[in-house]
Amino acid sequence: MEPRTEDEVGPLVEHIYELHNIGPSTISDTILEVGWPFSARDEFLLYIFHIQTLGPLRCQTSPDINPQDIKPAASPEDTPELSAFLRNSTIPHLVKKRDVPGVQLHRQSPTKILNCTNIECLQISCVVGRLEGGESGVLKVRSRLWAHTFLQRKNDPYALASMVSFEVKKMPYKDQPAKLPEGSIAIKTSVIWATPNVSFSVPLWVIILAILLGLLVLAILTLALWKCGFFDRARPPQDDMADREQLTSDKTPEA
């Protein structure tokens, strides 16, 4: 059954990307691109419902988001967490590219990594306008994990990687630097199947009560056996002992 509303699709997955100019120079023209893990073999992975920007960003997607025309959940144009994120961003963010061999990752973990090299990615392209030193542009992507795709592959761990890159095209100066800033990074969203925790701890008072009840039952059983004479020592009859002594004396040879 196909989902008709956003809540029926699956768990919420939100990414917030910040392009922060640490300064002191100003940048006037930058391209920000995101390769989003969208589908594989005609099955959806991370299904985007809404894209929100803050700052001098103009974004477009290819293909369009929400191709199934599923009714999205209500989302305000300026969410409080996005504004707070931008206001509280005082730590410089440096984006560096890390090259990790794929074979080494495969040996370390059985997780199946899905990225733009082996699945179909939705491209988000943003033109970033003028950013003074210390200013930022923010891109927020609200999506849902398409649960039906992964329920058919239970207990298989996956990592959905979105590829983010930026490239400064121009600076508002007559003399341009020989090399303009650029960078890229992969952001992974892990799909992990959680095992229900069925373990529980027994309270101490339950253990003490069980021990006391066990001792009480043992005492009652011991008393009952004692009343029945179970612990009385069995002694041989006196007549039998006398006969045995006489028989022994008769067999003694005369000197």
N, C-alpha and C positions, 0 to 999 in steps of 0.2 A: 504494500500500500504506500503510495507516494505521499510525503508530508504536504500539508496544506498551509501550515503556519510555521514561523521560524522556530518556535519552541519544540515542534515535533521533529526537527531535523536532527538535533543532537546537542552535545555540550558546547557551551560558548567558548570561543577562542578569539582573543583580542590581542593585536600587536600595536604598539606605539613606537614609531620611528622618529627620532629627533636629529635634525641636521643643525649642529651648533657651530657657529663661527667663533672660535676662541680669540680671534683678533691677533694683533691690533688692526690689521688691514680690513678693508671692506670688500665684499664680493658682490658682484652685480648680476651674474648670470650663472646658474648651476642647474644641472640635470640630476634628478634623483629617480632611480629606477628600482622596482621591486619585482622579482620573479616569484609569483605566488603559487604554491602547490595546489592546483585546481582539480585535476582529474587524471585518472589512469585507466586506460581500456574502457572508456565511456562510463566510468564510475567516478562519482564526485568524491573529493577528499576534504578540502577545506572550502566551504561554500560561503562566498562573501555576500553580505547583505548591505553593508553601509561603509562608505569611506568618508572620513572627516578630516579636514585640514585646519591648521591654525598657523597664521603667519602668511608670508607672501608666496603661497604655493597654488599652482593650478595643475590639477591632475586629470588624467584620462586613463581608461582601461581598455585592454584588447585581449579577449572579447569582453562584452558587456557583463556586468555583475548581475546576479540573480536571473539567469536565463530561464529558470522554471517558473518565474513569476510567482514565487511563494510570498505569502503575506508577511512582511517584516514586522518585528516588534517595534513599538513606539520608541523613538530615539530623539532626544533633543538635539538641536543644532550645535549647542556649545555645552558639552558635558562638563560638570565641575571637576572631575578627575583630570581631564585634559588641560584645563586652565591651570589647575594646581601643579600639574607636572611641568608646565612651561615656566611658571613663576618660581618653582623650587629648583630649577635646573641651574645650579651655580657651579657644578663641577664640570670641568672641560671633558668632552667626549671625543676620544681619538679612535677612529675607525682604522683598523689594520687588517690586512689580508693574511690569512693563515692557510698555508698549503699543507694538508694532511693526506698522506697516501691512502687511497681507498682500500688497498689490500690490508694495510695495517689495522684500519678500523674494523674490517670484517673479521680479522683474527681476534681482536679484543672483545668483540661483542656480537651476538647473533642478531642484533637489531637490524631490520631492513630499512635502509636510508632511501627515501624518495625525494629526489630533487629535480631540477629542470633538465638534467641530462637523461633521465629515464622515465619521466612522466610529462604530462602536458601542464605547462605553467600559464597562468594569467599574468599578463604584463601590466604593471602600474607605472606610468611615466608621469613625472611631475617636473614642471618648470619652476624653479625657485628664483624669486626676484632678489632685490637688493637686501643684503644682510650686513648690518654694521657689526663691529666687534662686540661680542657678548650676546648677540641676538640669535634666535633660533627659528627654524621652521619645523612644524610637527605634522606628521601623518599618522592617523589612527585608522586601523582596519578592523571592522567587526565582522566575524565570520562564525560559522558553526561547523563542527566536525560532523561529516555525513555518516551517521551511526550505522546505517544499513550496510555500507561498504565494509566496515570493519567487523560487524557482527557475523558476517559470512566467513571471517578469518579469525576466529576467537583464539586467544592466547598467543598470537603472533605479535611480537613487539615491533612497532614502526617508529621512524623518526621522519617527520615532514619538514623539509628544509626550505626556507624562503631565502632567496639570494638578494641582498640589498647592496646597491652601489651608488656612488655619487661622483660627479665630475664637474669641477669648476671650469666654465667656459670662458669667463671674462671677469676682469677686475676693472673698476672705474678709474684707471690711471692711464696716462699716456704711455708710460713704459711698462710693458707687461713682463712678468717674471718668465724665466726660461722654461720652467715647469710649473704648471698649475696644480693645485691639490686635487687628489682623487683617492678613492679607496673602496673597498667592498668587504662584506662579511656575510656569513651564513647564520641564520637564526633557525634553530631546530625546535619543533614542537613534538614532544614524545607522546606516543599512544601506548600506554602501559595498562595491562589488564591486572586489576587488583584482586587478590585472593581474600575472601572474607576472613576476618580474624575470629576463629571459633574458640580460641584459648581463653580461659578465665581463671582467676585466682580464687582459692577457697578462703573465706574469712577465718581468722584465727579462732574465733569463738566456736565455730563449727567443729574445728579439729579438736579443741579441748572438750567440747560436749560429747563428741564421739568417743574419745578416750574414757571419759567418766562413765558413759553408758556401758562401754565394754567391760570396765572393771566391775560395775554393778551386776551385770549379767554373770560374770565369772564368780562373784561372791555368792550370788543366789544359787548357782549351780553347785558350788562347793558345799554350801550349807545343806542343800537337799541330799547330796550324796552322803554327807556325814550323818544326817538323820536316818538314812537307810542302812547305816552300818557298813558302808563301803570301805571306810578307812579303819575298821576294827581289825586287829591282827589275828589271823587264824592260828590256833594252837592245837597240837595233836591231843587226843584223849589220853587220860592218865592210865587207863587199863592197858592200852596198847604199849605204853612206855614200860610198864612193869613186866609184861610178857617178853618184851625185847631184852630187858636186863636179865631175866631168868634164863632165857635161851642162850644168852652170851655166857653166863656163868656155867651152864651145863656143858658147854663145849670146851671149857678150859681143861687141859690135861692135868692129871694128878702128878704131883712131884714124886 
